[in-house]
Amino acid sequence: MNIPLTLKGLFISFLLLVSIQANASYLLLPMDFEGQKDHLKAYGVTYWVLEAGQEGWWLLNYRGGSFAFPYSATFEKECKTRGVSFETISDAAFDNLLAEIANPEKNMDAIKLEKAPKIAVYTPEFKSSGEKIQPWDDAVTMVLTYAEIPYETIYDKEVVQGKLAAYDWLHLHHEDFTGQYGKFYRSYSAFPWYRENQRRMEELAAELGFTKVSQMKLQVVKKIREFVGGGGFMFAMCSATDTYDIALAADGVDICDYMYDGDKADPQSQSKLNFDNTFAFSQFQLSQNPMEYEYSSIDVAPERPMPAEQDYFNLFEFSAKWDPIPTMLTQNHTRLVKGFMGQTTAFNQENIKSNVLILGDNKPFQEARYIHGIFGQGFWTFYGGHDPEDYRHHVNDPETDLSLHPNSPGYRLILNNILFPAAKKKERKT
């Protein structure tokens, strides 16, 4: 029987496709600049695979920190649905890839991803007329939503009641843990959202048995410290970084002025700080002016002598085989990341403890942007700034549309932290 040439060509193409899929033992999600259309959603696909009960691999420093997992037509379809670039490779090709990564002369490593972490986002649920009272957004919840990674929200009541133990990973929304309401008094105290937020916070503190909001927040940071010490993973951005440590250092000391808690701050509060309590920072000076939009010397000066177009920070390169944790946290398709502002933009290096690992910095200005540490059996990461794709985000500004920034290096750093708890270094079973 003679088959028309066009039909014969289609038939051969079909056979080749079937053959390729039959021999495709792994799906590789490349994470280099050229190979991936949507870096952010690639994390979401990887999380989805883990959540489905399938283990995967994080290939550190291989093509920008690529992901791989056993081939499945279902997984391939999910990549296509989400617009994530992928490659199909055979078992033999994957073995060769692992052999290349294992070469001691290569700064690479293959990390097994075993289980999707259960994620909690500490964020206020207060609403008024159907809208959030606090008129700002949060980069982590935005990127989790965009990447389609599931999370649950909790706040002070759940933390105080000891419910953190149900989670593996915790993100701290742009919170003020000192009880000073973001130090927005001078600019926004007459605004309805500010007054309503203060009323709700005082009401919640009283409900939980505290006479002041600052006392409730202190209990919250202590509970979070217990969570981390017991093996949890904690990530914070912007003002949730420095105010977390300030609250710990000020345990038993009143640092809030009368407009925040009804009485004057302790005039000797600076000398009473206990820096042994903190995760990251030491020897910082409090901003004791209640009208100043700043908490302490931890944050770099708001008037940074740096044009926006020149504001970048460098990610350090670590040994993948000897230092897999910082290597995971700095995986990216570029080592130079665009800077961005926030209430807490970056950290003065002179206030950072010596045992803290700096992951990214702007060396000429002696400011760290991205730091990490260990506490007890757990880990914490602090990331300065508000929104990696909105250089100077203001109150009431609209949310960033991440579909316009699917390859954002700054947002990738957030997602590195989310997958970090899933990782366990072990040999591949043959």
Buried (B, 14 or more C-beta within 10 A) or exposed (E): EEEEEEEEEEEEEEEEEEEEEEBBBBBBBBBBBEBBBBBBBBBBBBBBBBBEEBBBBBBBBBBBBBBBBBBBEEBBEBBEEBEBBBBBBBBEBBBEBBEEBBEEEEBBBBBBBBBBBBBBBBBBEBEEEEEBBBBBBBBBBBBBBBBBBEBEBBBBBBBBEEBBEEBBBBBBBBBBBBBBBBBBBEEBEEBEBBEBBBEBBBEBBEEBEBEBBBBBBBBBBBBBBBBBEEEBBBBBBBBBBBBBBBBBBBEEBBBBBEBBBEEEBBEEBBEBBEBEBBBBBBEBEBBBEBEEBBBBBBBBEEEBEBEEEEBBBBBBEBEBBEBBBBBBBBBBBBBEBBBBBBBBBBBBBEBBBEEBBBBBBBEEBEBBBBBBBBBEEBBBBBBBBBBBBBBEBEBEBEBBEBEEBBBBBBBBBBBBBBBBBBBEBEEEEE
